[in-house]
Amino acid sequence: MSVNTSNQHSLILCKRFRGFLPVVVDIETAGFNYERDAILEIAIVMLTMEESGILLPTKTHAYHIKPFEGANLDREALEFTGIDPYHPFRFAVEEREALLEICSIIETALKETNCSKAVLVGHNPMFDLNFLKAAIKRTKIKGPFHKFTTFDTATLGGLAFGQTVLARACKAAQITFNVKEAHSAIYDAERTAELFCKIVNQWSNAIKEIDSSSLHQNHE
């Protein structure tokens, strides 16, 4: 009888995070107020787990977003990100359209992995989660993310490498980081995904060593 390898990997991922599906998210905005400032870019990176337990980034989904009606656009925030919200070559979509597609992608992954909820992985993720929750409420759709649980690569980077800034944590983890490309949702999400996977895999190896050592001691 043949065994579906994809299903095996899905179950491993589900078990690793207690039934939660980690999804890396980066959001670029027109300010810091999640209720009134516009979301301008959203990128998510989906993750997979090999049979060996190695966590890897798979596919990136990214969207340029049109400011919602009545949204605030903070000039300093726009200068910082370099985003022109009304540039014709952004090919931006409505906020609701992007969120519906993102939620559909994640809901499909939840079913495939047998996970109960998605957990947002981000660098200082409460920023992204608050903007996401406000947008989901504004567009009246059902979100797949846990309401408050997150995985924070700033905290994890501090634990694993003594660095909390994304660029510095990536450098310490030997992940290439180009500061000229930073503050793009795609670039930051993909570097955050690499960093998260590296830390998880590093820690998983440590857990295996501890388990192996404990097993050896029990047999002495």
Stockholm file with secondary structure:
# STOCKHOLM 1.0

chainA/1-220         MSVNTSNQHSLILCKRFRGFLPVVVDIETAGFNYERDAILEIAIVMLTMEESGILLPTKTHAYHIKPFEGANLDREALEFTGIDPYHPFRFAVEEREALLEICSIIETALKETNCSKAVLVGHNPMFDLNFLKAAIKRTKIKGPFHKFTTFDTATLGGLAFGQTVLARACKAAQITFNVKEAHSAIYDAERTAELFCKIVNQWSNAIKEIDSSSLHQNHE
#=GR chainA/1-220 SS CCCCHHHHHHHHHHHHTTTEEEEEEEEEESSSCTTTBCEEEEEEEEEEECTTSCEEEEEEEEEEBCCCTTCBCCHHHHHHHTCCTTCGGGCCBCHHHHHHHHHHHHHHHHHHHTCSEEEEEESSHHHHHHHHHHHHHHHTCCCCEEEEEEEEHHHHHHHHHSCCSHHHHHHHTTCCCCGGGTTCHHHHHHHHHHHHHHHHHHHHHHHHHHHHHHHHHHTC
#=GC SS_cons         CCCCHHHHHHHHHHHHTTTEEEEEEEEEESSSCTTTBCEEEEEEEEEEECTTSCEEEEEEEEEEBCCCTTCBCCHHHHHHHTCCTTCGGGCCBCHHHHHHHHHHHHHHHHHHHTCSEEEEEESSHHHHHHHHHHHHHHHTCCCCEEEEEEEEHHHHHHHHHSCCSHHHHHHHTTCCCCGGGTTCHHHHHHHHHHHHHHHHHHHHHHHHHHHHHHHHHHTC
//
